[in-house]
Amino acid sequence: MIGINVNENENIDRALKRFKKKYERSGILKEYKKRTYFVKPSIENRMSRLKAKRRAAKDSVRTRN
């Protein structure tokens, strides 16, 4: 459970912004999206290999410059 302490004189918008940032960093939404549908293991492996290829390509471009 995510929670924040709101100070007495703190603006509600600022407190909401802190809450949203903490929520994003915790990875709750990412986990929810991951669990909403089933991905076959073969497709999951293929996607991870493609992700690794993209990451490697991006890194090679960075090192060339």
Number of C-alpha atoms within 10 A of each C-alpha: 5 9 9 10 9 14 9 6 6 10 10 11 9 11 15 13 11 15 17 13 11 15 15 11 11 13 10 14 12 11 10 10 9 11 10 8 8 8 11 8 9 9 10 12 12 11 12 12 12 12 12 12 12 12 12 12 11 11 11 11 10 9 7 6 5
